[in-house]
Amino acid sequence: MNILITGSAGFAGRNLVENIKNIRDGKNRTRPDLTITTIYEYDTDSPPSLLEEACAHCDFVFHLAGVNRPEDPSDFMKGNFGFTSVLLDTLKKYRNTCPVMLASSVQASLTGRFAGSEYGKSKLAGEELLIRYGADTGAPVLIYRFPNLFGKWCRPNYNSAVATFCHAVANDLPYTVNDRSTELELVYIDDLVEELLDALEGKAHGCPDPSESRVSGDSPAMPPAPGLHGGNGVCMADIPADGENGSRMADISTDIENGSRMADIPTDAESGSRIADTPAPGTKYPRPAVYCHVPVTHHATLGEIVDLLLRFKSMPQTLIMPQIPENSFEKKLYSTYLSYLPAGAVSWPLDMKVDSRGVFTELLKTESCGQVSINIARPGNVRGEHWHNSKWEIFIVVAGHGLIRERRIGKDPSTGKEYPVIGFEVTGEQMRAVQMLPGYAHSITNLSETENLVTVMWANEPFDAEHPDTFYERVTPEA
């Protein structure tokens, strides 16, 4: 399969290119049905000949190229509509009716806060042009109206508030939050890439019923485009072909050049035959146009985003890792934040507690899953000799040779004697986890005469100096 990606040097393009390369090169084996042969990377500086070659041979087009913040607002239409026209004309030149995916924007709704948006108008024009192209050629068309995107490699101070705040917080730069209550709908770049790979496999997620709102605020995430109707969870463009000349591409281009809005596309049955919303013969893609969406989105206010970033920034000092549940916004935002760290903030010193017995260092703390520490015991030394009421720990020796011992405190009422000591000989060559039980005195002894004993220790709760729940008691009671 040959893939054309326009806007390949941009944020979404770069992430998609690198992930498709992983599939092509066999590094990502989660998509066994995809065989990638050639990836055509087309961007602003690419020669026109590359577009010609790609359009002649590609089997799928990811059209991600676009203009976000031009100096002249008129460049919105030139970049977002004009190049789309060039792309489609080139595909038609080579009679290539492969599927075409278009990256559009929620601003194309031109409703609510997006009313009058020049960017939105240009994106809507590109959508309408692509819908007409699909109707004229029978080529499958997939249109995505993306909300706010975030993730690694996104350009700060451009068109992403998340990227701007991540960059500013990570690099100690000034920033301004105009309204902490402003809520954003957000799509993470990895979720976007997975959806585009689904689309490549013919498994794109059709948009929900247009009457359902998915965007916070005053505009729906996927409002009806001209000629849209809902059905079975998929929004199909019901666009007839022009019965007189078979194409209105030239007419549409002229309308844009003259500065007028793109010509209305007829949707009534009298204007032409209705395009069936069923797969075309021999293809798994719906025909001819489908509005799709990324099924995983997140909502967060600007205040929530900045507060989380400030907590992430404090982690090297507090050692407290915020909660990062699977697929949570916090987990994805943390990954994004880390990608903006300067070299000087990637590493930090740890507070090593050193004495004659060895070294104890806290590595990481969490608010709900305890903490991880590392203990280094010098040859012949014993660490521990205490017990806890509720705290429990897991010791894992990763280097050296040691003996872990535990004894339930007090005496066995049936015998009147001390409870027996249980012991575990451990080495770094054959690692095993040993639990330190609540109510048991425990210790770890370095059995080597020459090497340090290195132990990774997990405790179910961070150490609290005011309530340490740690009480001295020798495992082998003194006589």
N, C-alpha and C positions, 0 to 999 in steps of 0.2 A: 504494500500500500504506500502510495506517495502522498505526502501531506504538505499543503501550502499554509504557512502561517504569516499573515500580514501583521505589521506592528510587532515583529519578533523581538525587537530590542526594548520594547516597553515593559512595564511591570507585569501584566498578565502574560504577554508574549514570552518573556524570558523564562518565567516559571513553567509555562506550557512546553516550550522548546526543550528545556532541560529534562523534564519528566518524560516527554516522548522519546528523547534520546536514550533514557534509561530502559525504556521498553525495546527500542530498536537494538540496543547493545546487549540485551539479555540480563541487565542488572535488576530490572523490575519484572518479576515473573507472575505478577498478580493478574495480568491480562493475557492469558494464553491464546485467546482468539485473535489477538492483534499481531500482525506481522508488518513491521515498518521497514520500508526499503529506503526511501529518500525523504528528507525533510527540507523543504524549500523555505528558507528564512528571508522574508522580504520586509524591508523597512525603508525609512526615508532616504538613506544613502545608497540603496541597492540600485543597480543598473536596470533600466527597463527590459533589457534582454532576459533578465532572471524571471520577471513576471511573465513574459511570453513563454519561456520554457516551462515554468511551473503550471501555467494555465493549460498548456498543451498536454501535460502528463499527470497532473495531480488527480487523486481519487477522493479527496476531501479538502475543503477550504475552511480554515479558521480565520475569519476576517475580524481581527482585533485592532487594526490600525484606526486611529482617530485623532482628532484635534480637541484638546481640553481647554487650553488657556492661550488662545492666540492674541497677538497685540491688536489685531484688527478683527472685530466681531464678524466681519464678512468672511473671514478665513474659516469660521465654523462650517459654513456650507461648502466651501471649496474642499476642505479636508474630509468632512464626514459624509458628504454626498458626492462630491466630485470624484474622489478616488474610488468610491464604491461603484460609480458608473464606469470608470476605467476598468476596474477589475471584472465587472460583469460583461462588459463589451469584449474583453479579451477572452473570457471563457466562451462566449458565444462565437467568437472568431474561430476557435478550435473545436466548436460543437461539443464542448465538454459540459455535460449535465450532471456532474458529480454534486453531492450535497454541499451546501454553503451555510456556514454558521456565522451569524452577525452579532457582534458585541454592541448592543445598544444601551440605553440608560433609562431609568425610571423618569428622567426629565422629559422623555419623549411623550409622556402623557399630556404635557402642557396644561395640567390642572393644578389647583391649589397654589402652593408656593412656586411651582414650576411654570405657571402661566406666563407666557411672553418670553420664556427662556430661549435665547438664540441657539444655545447649545442643544436644547431639547428639540427645537424646530429642525435643526440639521440632522439630528438622530432620527426623528420621525420621517424626514424625507428619505433617509437611507433605508429605513424599514419599508416604506411604501415602494421604493424602487426595487428592493429585493423581492417583495411580494409579487410585483408585476413580472419580474424576471422569472420567478418560479411558475407563475401562471402561463407565461409565454413559452417557456422551454420544457416544463415538466420536471425541472430540477428540484430535488428536495431542499427546502429552506428551513433553517432553525434560527429563530430570533430570540435573543436573551436581553431583557431589560434589567441590567445590573443595578443594584443599589450601591452603597459605599463599599469599596473593596479595601482589604488591609492584609498585610503579611510582609514577609521578607522582600527586600529589594524595591519596595515602593518608595517613590521619590517624595521627600518631605518638602513642605512649603510650596506645594504644587496643587494637587487636587484631592488630598487625603488628610483629613484632620488627625486620624490615628497616626499616620506616618509622621506628621508634623510634631505632634506631642511626644511620640516615642523618641524622635531624634533630639528634641529639645531637652527632655528629661534626662536621657542617657548622656548627653554631652554638656549638661549644666548651662544650657542656653535659655534666655528669657522666652516666655510664651504668654499668651493671653487667652483666657476663656471668657468669651463674651456673655454666654448664658449657660450655666451649669446644667440647667434642666432640659436643654435641647437634646432630643433623643434621635439616635441614628439607627437605621437598619443596616446591618453589616454582614458581608460575606467574606469569609476567610479564603485566602488564595488557594490553599490546599483543597478545600471543599470545591472551589471553582474548577480547579484542574481535574478533580475526580469526576465532576459532572461533564466536563468537556470530553474526557476519555469515555464516559458512558455514551455521550452523543456519537463519538467515533465508532462505537460498537452498535449503534442503532438503538440505544436505551435511554435517550434523552428524556428528562422529566417534563412532560407537558405542563403548562401553567394551570392553576386552579381556575374555577369559574370566575370570569371577569368581574362579577358582582361582589366577589369576596375581597376584602381589603387585607393586604399583608404588610403594608407599610405604616409605621407610626405617623401621626400627624394628619395632614389634610389631603393626602393623595394615595390612591391605591397602588399597589406594587405592579399590577399587571392590568391596567385599564384597557378597555376594548380599543383596539386599533381599527382603522377603517375596514369594515367588512368582517369583523371577528364575530364568531358565535361560539358558545360554549357547548361542550358535549363530551361525556365520558372522561372528564378531567383534563381534556386537551382542548386548547383554543386554536381552532383552525381558521386560516384566512380564506374567506369565501370570495375569491377574486376571479371573475370570468376573464377569459382572453378577449382581446379586442377583435371583433368579428371582421372589421374592415381591413386592417393592415397587419394583424397578428402581433404588433408590438407598438408600445407607446413610449419606448425608451427615448427616442429623439424628441418627442413632444415634452416629456418630463424635463429633459436637460434644458430645453429652451425656456421652459417656465422658470427654472432656477436661475438661469443666466439673466433673465429679465427682472429678477428680484421679486417675482411673485411666488406665492405658496405653490407647492407641488400640486399638479392637476389632481382633482378628486378622482378616485378610482371607483368606477361603478360597481355596485354590489347587488343590484336587483336582477332577477332572473331574465328580464327582457333584454338586458345589455349583452348577454352572451350565455354560454353554457356554464352550468355550475361545476366547479372543480370538486371532485369526490374527495372526501376526507378519509381515504383508504390508501394503503401502500400501493405504489405503482408496481406493475409486474416486474419481478426480478430484483426488487429492492426491499430492504427492511425499514426504510425511512418513510414517514408519512408524506403525503403529497398534497399540495406543493409547498405549503408554508405552515409552520407551527411556531407558536410562541411558547418558549420553554423557560424554566427557572432552575436555580440551584436550590435543592430541597432543604439545605441546612443554612439557616440564617440566625443572626443574633441581634438583640436590641440592647442598647446601652446609652446612657446619657453622657454628655461630655464630662460632667462632674465625676461620674462613676469611672470613666476611663482614666482621667487624670489621677484620681485617688489610687486606683490600682497601680498605675505606673510609679507613683511615689513610693508605694509599698515595695514594689519590685526593686526600686533603686536602693532602698534601705536594707535589703537582704544581706549584703556583705557585712554590715555592721551588726544587725540583729540576729543573723543566721536563720531567721524565720522565713520559711518557704510558704507562701500563701497556698490555699487550697486550689488544686488544679484538677478537678474531676475530668474524666474522659469526655471529650467532645465539648467541654465547657468553653465559654468565651474567655475566661481567665487563662486557661491553658494556652489558647491560641494567641492571646494578647501578649503573654509572657514570651512565647517564642518570637513574636514580632519585635518586642522590645529588645530582646537580646541581640537581634540582628543589627541594631543601631549602636551598640556599645563601641566606644573607641578602644583602641588597643590597651590603653592604660587602665581601663576599668574591667578588663576581662579576667584579671587575676587580683587577688587580695590576700594579705597576710592573715594568719589565724593566731588566736590567743593560746599559746602553748603553756600549760601548767607543768613546770619542771621541778623535780626534786631528786633526792639521791636514789629513789627507787626507779625513776624513769620519767615518762612524759604522758600527760593526759590532755587531749585536745578535742573540743566540741567542733563537729564539722557542719552539722545541719540540724535545724529545728523545724517542727511543723506545729500548727495550732491544734491538730486533732490526731496526728499519727506519731507523736513522740519525737525523738531526736536520735541522731547518729553521731558517735564519737569514735576516736581511735586511741588506744592505750598502748604504750611502749614500755615494757618491763625489762629492766636491765638484767644481765645474767644473775641467777640465784635469788632474785627479788620476788616478793609476794605482794600482789595488789588486791584490794578489796577488803576482806575481813569485816563485813557489815551485812545488815539485812534491811528489808523494806516491808512496810505494811501492805501497800497496794501496788507499788511499782514492780514491774517485771522487766527483765532484760534478756537479750539474746547475745551471746558471745560467739564470735567466729575468729579463730586464730588463722591469720593469713601468712605468717612467716614465723619460723622458730619452732620450739618444742616446749609444750607446757602441760600443766596439770590443773584442771578446774575441779574444785571440790565444793560440795554443798551439804548443809546439815540443818534439818528443822530445829528451830530453837526450842528450848525447854526440855522437859523429860517425858519419856513415854510412860503414861500412868499404869500401863500393864506390867512394866518391868521396874519402874522407878529409876531407870538409867537414861543417859543422854541418847537422843535418837542417833542412829548410825549415819556415818558420813558416806555420801555417794561421790564417786570420782570419775573423771573423764580425761584420759590422756589424749592430747590433741597436737596436731602438727600442721604447718602450712602446706606440706606436701599432700596431705589427705584432709582437706578442710571439711569441717562439720559444724553444724550449729548446735549450741548448748543453751538451754533456757535457764535463767536464774529465777527461781520460784519465790513468790511472795511468802514471807515468814520463814525463809531459809537463809542462814548465814552462808556467804559464799566468798570464794577467793580464787585467784589464778596465780600460779607459781611458774616462774621461768625455770625449766629443768636444765637448760643449757648453761655451760660454764663460760661460753665464749660469744654467743649470739644473742641479740635482743629478741624478745618475744613481742610480736605485733598482733594486736587483737582489735577487730572492728566490733563495736558495741552499739546495739540498738536498745533504747529504753522506750517504754510506752508513753512517757510524758517528758516534756522538757524539764530540765533541772530548775527548781525554784529554790533559791538560796534562803528565802524566808520560811519555806515549808519543804525542807529537803527530803523528808521521809527516808532518811538514811541513818542507821544506828550501829555504832561499833559493836562487833561481836566476833570473836575468833571462831573459825570453823572447828578447830580442835581446841576445846575449852582448856584454859590454863588449869594446872593441877592445884 
